[in-house]
Amino acid sequence: MSAPARRPAIATQDEAPGLASRRVAARLLAAVVEARTSLDGLTDAGGGHPEYRRLDARDRGLVKAILMAALRRRGTVEAILAACLDRPLPGKAASLRTLLHIGAAQILFLDVPDSAAVDTSVELARADPRNARFTGLVNAILRRVSREKEAFLARFDDPALDCPPWLFERLVAAYGEPRARAIALAHRRPAPLDLSVKADAAGWAERLGGEALATGTVRLPPLDRAVTELAGFAEGAWWVQDAAAALPARLLGEVSGSTVADLCAAPGGKTAQLAAAGARVSAFDISKSRMKRLQENFARLGLSAETHIGDLRALAAREPFDAVLLDAPCSSTGTIRRHPDVAYTKDAAEIGKLAGVQAALLAAAAGLVRPGGRLVFSNCSLDPVEGEAVVEAFLAARPDYARLPVRPAELPGLEEAVTSAGEVRTTPDMLDRGTPSRSGLDGFFAARLARLG
């Protein structure tokens, strides 16, 4: 058996500028689409891919920008590359396809010189034994993409291209084709930066150059610098939290002085909302590392909460809480604007499995609520199997619980998110603020339930 082809070296001192960042981008894109690895994990500052962590801050920023563009517009890039080929790439040419995607994404969607995108892609092909014989092809295809990019983008402008078929089919089934296309279009766009503040949303919006949404979130356009550089970060005046993610805690109503359990709490945005509102919060999470992150966030924010690590389904009997918030683990399809890798790391089969986990967690959470108390169940999936269906099955099995309908007036500016059943269902095409950079929000589901006394 012949030895496997040697992978190219990480870097050499005399290689062309920008080559290392493109090489890392190609490695990470392959890890996402071939190995279904989380992009957040790959680019984590402490535990991410070692080659990524060895880059300087500027190159890490470029890698992230390339990956976000290549994943958000993967279908468009694939269609354009196919139009440039006389015959499809060989089935075993995954590394070549990835290299072409990295180069084309830069040319089509990033503000970098086309020549740099082409030249670095050619050099990466030349340095890789798997792709060296395709160097001329890489050069020809990417130069054509560069020459004809406006025509290509006009030709392949259907947002459904950038939504994997498994996901688009489920969106059409749940929302109809026009809404599915609107959601897919929203997924193409960078998301604004949303902040939850301890107090004075209007004042912080003015100070940061953003706007205060009617629901209390401070919204800024996408940043071109680190969040940590913004005023108010160091002193813990606010935390990053999508406008949709801030809704479930609001549904519990007045919580000052109440005992509240936040289940699956880390990284702690909803926990912080409850603590800042005066609740006596107990935060639970199964992950030690994620709970450490919650504790670090609370230290910066100057807030306090009891923290407990472990599976809530195995909790020993304890004094019931006045209110419980369960933001359950899910497919996260509502967060694709911010995490476009989700479309390629999850699939339809996983949705059904996760719905089963959510049902078990909801049953366990129900036992932690005192009679007369409230329970909010939420998650960031766009799929009704993980939302409405879980709640319907729960209510059918638990006659001691009833839906406590949300009124549209409780969500000013987002009245359309309140369903006829009194549940909350946000989608990324909602919350039009006039420009794409300030519009949209994550997809979320939330239901408010009452334990009958």
N, C-alpha and C positions, 0 to 999 in steps of 0.2 A: 504493500500500500504506500502510495507516495505521501510525503510529509505535507501537512496543510500549508497553504500559502502564508508567508510571514506578514503580519500586520505591520503597517508603516510605523516608524518610530514616533514618539510623542512630539518631539521638536528637535531642531538643530539650531545652533547659534546663528548660522548664516542664512537661514531660510527667509523667504520673502515676508515682509510685514503683513500681518493679518492672516497668515496661513494657519497658524495654530488655532485661532478662534474658529475658523471655518471647519477645521478638522474636528474640533470638539463638537461643533454644532451638528456635523454629520453623524458622529458617534451617538450623540444624545437623541437625535431624531430617529435613528435606527432602534435605539433602546425603547423608545415610546411605541413606535408602530409595529415593530417586530416582536419585542419582548413584553409589550404592554406595561411598561414601567412608568410610574408617576413622574411627571416633569418636575413637580415640586420637590420630590425626593432627589432627583438627579441634580438639581440646582440649589440644594440646601447649602447654606454657607458653612455649616459645620460637618454635615455627614453626606454631602453630595458626591457626585462622580469626581474621583481624584484629579483627572485632567482638567475638569472645569474649575476646581478649587485652586489649581496652580496658576490660572490666568489672573492678570491684574483686573482691577475693577472695571476699567474701560472695555477690555475684551470680554469680560463676563456679561456686560451690558449688551454688547453686540451679539453674543451667542443667544441671549434671551430674546432679543429682537428678531433674529433670524428664525428661531424656533417658533415664536408666536405667529409670525407671518406664514411660515411653512405649514403649520398645523391649522391655523384659521382658514387658509385658502388652499388646503391640500387638494381638493377636488378640482379647483380651477387650474392649479399648477399641473396636475396630472393630465387634464384635458389639453392644455397647451403643449405639453411635451409630446403627447400622442399625435397632435397635429403636425409636429415637426419631424416625426419618424416615418420612414417608408414602411417599416414593419415593426411590430411590438418588440420591446426589449425581451431578451431571454428570461425565462421564469426564474433562473438562478442568479439573475443580475441585480439582486436586492441592493447591494452596496453602490452599484452604478446609479440605480434609480434614486437612491437617497442623495447621492452627490449632485445629481441633476436638480433635484427638488431644492436643495440648499442654494445652488447657484441661481435658479430661476426665481425663487422667492425673493432674493435680494434685488434682482433686476426689476421685478414686477411691483414690489410693494415697499421696498426700503429706500431711504435716501442715502444710498452709497453709490459710488461710481460704477457704472456697468462694467467698465474695463477691469475693475478690481474683482468683481464677482466672477467674471469669466476667467481671468488669469489665475486666480486662486483655485478655482474648480479644476482647471486644466492641470495645474501643478499637483493637486491632490490625486487626480486620476493617474498621473505619471508616476507618482511615488508609491502607488498601491499595486502590487503584482496582480491583483484581481481585475484591475481596471486599466492598466497601462496600455493595452492594445486598443482601448476605446478613447484615447486622448483626442484624436482628431474628431471623433463623433461629439464628444463633450464640447469642444471648441465650436464646432459648426452649429450645434443645436442652440447653445446659449447665445451665440452671436445673432442667430436668427430671432430668438426671443427678444433680444435687445432692440433689433431693428424694427420689429413688428409688434412691440408690446401693446401699444394703444389699440391696434386693430384686434389683437388677440383678446384683450380685456373686454372690448365691446362685443366680440363674438361669443365669449364664454362668460356672460354676466348673470346667469341664473344662480341665485343663492342656494338652491337645492344641490348644486354641484358640490358645495362645501359641507354638506351634511351627509354623513355615511348612510347608505341605504337603510340599514337596520333602524337607525334613529329617525330618519325622515318618515319612514313608514309608520312608526309609532306616533310621531307628531301629527301626521295626517289623520290617523285613526282617532286621536284624542281631540284635535282642534279644527280639523278640516284643512284642506290644502292651502287656501289663502293665508290662514294664520300660521300654518307650518312654514310657509315661505317667508313670512314676516319674522318669525322666530329665527330661521336660518340666516336671514339678512342681519339681524341684530348680533348673531354669533360671530359675524365677520368683523365686527367693529371693536376696537379697544374700549374697555369699560371706563367710565369716569371713576374718580376716587371718592368714596363715601366715608364720612366720619360720623361717629356717635360722640357727642360731647357730654361732659358732666353737667354743664349749665351754660346758658347764654348762647344758643345756637346762632342767633342773628348776629351777635357780636363776633363770634369766631368766623362766621361766613364772611363778614366784611373784612376782618383782619387777614384772612387767607385768600381773599379774592374769589370766593365761591358764592353759593347761594344756599339759603336755608329752605329745605323742602317743608311742605306743610306737615309731614309726619315727624319732623324734628331732626332729620338727617342733614348734615352739612355736605354739600356736593361740590367737588372741584373737577375740572377737566383732567384727562389723563396727565400724569406728571412726567416731566423729563428729568427728574432728579429723585434722590432718595427721600422716602417719607420721613425719615429721621431728621432731615434738614428743615422740616416745616416748623414754624412757631407753634409752641404748645406741646410738641411731642415730649421733650425732655421733662417738662414739669407735669406730664400726665393729665393734660386737660382734655384729651380725646383719644379715641382708638379707631382703627380702621374697621369698618363694618358696612357691608352693602346695605342699601336702604331696605331691601326685602328681608335680609337677615335680622334687621332690627325690629320687624313687626311682631314675631311670636311673643317676645317678652312683654310688649305693649298690651297684648290681648289679655294678660293676667289682671290688668287694671291696677288699682291702688294696692301697692304691696308694702308700704311703709310699716314697719313693725311686725310684719307677717313672717312666718317661717316658710321658706321656699326652697325646694330642691331643684337644682339644675342638673339634669341627667345627660350623660354624654357631653359634658360641659366644655372641654378644651376645644379651642384655645382660649375661650372665655369671654367672647364679646357679649353674649347674652347674660352671662354671669355678672359682668361689669354693669350692664344696664340695671339688673335687679339690685345689686349692691348700692349703686349710685342712687337708686330710688328709695333706699332706706330699708330694704328687706334684710332679714337675717338668713343669709344664703348658705346652703350646703351644696358644694359642687362635687359631682361624681364623674369619674372617667375611668375606663379600663386600662388606659395607656399611661404608664409612669412618665414617659418622655413628654407626652402631650400635657399631662398635668403639670410637669415642671415648667413648660412654656406658659401655662395659665398663671402659675405662681409668679413667674418673672413679669408677666404683663401687669398683674395686680400690684406688684412692688412699684413699678413705674407709675401706675395710676393712683397709688395711695389708697387703694380699696382693700377690704378684707372679706374673706369668706372661709368657711370650713372646707377643707378638701379631703376627699376620700378616693382612694384608688382601688378599683375592683369591678367585677361584673355586677351590675345592679340586679340581675336576675338571681343572684346568690346572696343578696343582702339579708342579714338577720332581722328579725322583727324589731321594729323601733317605733318611736312616737311618730304618728302620721303628721304630714305637713299641711299647712293651710293651702298651699298651691304647689304644683309640680309642673316643670317644663321639660318635655322630652323632645329634643331636636335629634332625631334618630339618624343613624348612619344610613346612607342611601347611595344610589348610582351617581349622584351629583350632576345630573344632566342640566340642572338649572344654572350651573356655574360655568358653562362652556365659554361664555364671553371672556372670563378671567382665566379659565383653565381649559384651553382647547384640546389638550391631550385626553380629556375625559371621553371625547367622542371616539377615540381610538383605543382606549384602555378598558372600556366597558362594552357590554353587548346585551342583547335582549335576554339571554338566559340568566345573566346576573341580576337583572331587575326582579325576576320572580324569586330568586333566592333571597335577595335583600328584603323583599316584602315580607317573607317569612320571618326574618330576623326582626323587622320592625313590629310585626304582630306580637312576637314574644316579648319584646321590650315594652310595648304598650301595656300588655297584660301585667307585667311586673310593676310598671310605673303606677298603674291603677291602684295597687295595694298600698301605695305610700301616701295616698290622699285621704285626709280626714273627711267624714261625712259633712256635706255642705261645702267642701273645698273645690278648687278648680284644677283642671288638668289641660294643658295645651300640648298637643302633638303636632310636630312640624318636621319638615325635611326639605332639602333643596333639589328634589327631583321634579322633572316636568311630567312624569308618567303617573296617571291616575291609579295604576296598580300599586304604587308605593304611597299613595295619599288617600284619595277618597275611598278606594276599595278596602284599605286597612281599617279605616274608621267605621265604615258600614259593618264590616264583620265584627269588629269589637263591640259596637252598640247592640248588635243582634245577640251577642253572647253575654252581655253584661246589663241586665235590666236595672242595676243600681246606678247606671250612668245615663246621662242625657246630653244631647248636643245643646250648648249654650250659644245661640247664633250671634255672629258678629254683625253689627249694624254698619252700613256704609259710612255713616257719619263718624265712626271710630277711625276711619282711614282717610282723612282729608287728602284730596288729590289722587287717591287710589281707589275711589269708590267702585270702579269697574272690576277690581280684584275680589270683591265680595260676591260669592256665588249665591244662587237662589236658595241653597241649603244653609246659608249663613257661615260658610267656610271661606277661607282665604286662598286664592290661587293666583299668584303673580306669574307673568311670563316676560321674557326679555324684551318683547316689543311694546310693552306698556311704558308709561311715564315719559311721554314725549315732552321734552323741554326746549324744543325749537331747533336744536342742532344735534347731530349724532354724538358729538363728544360729551354732551351733557344729558343725554337721554338714555332710557332703558334701566333695567334692574335685573337682578337674578331671578330665576324661576324658583318659586317657593310654594309650598302647601302648608296650611295650618288650620287646625280645628280646635275649637275651645269646648271642653266638656265639663260637666258638673257632676260631682258625686252626690247622689240624692241622700238626704239625711233622714 
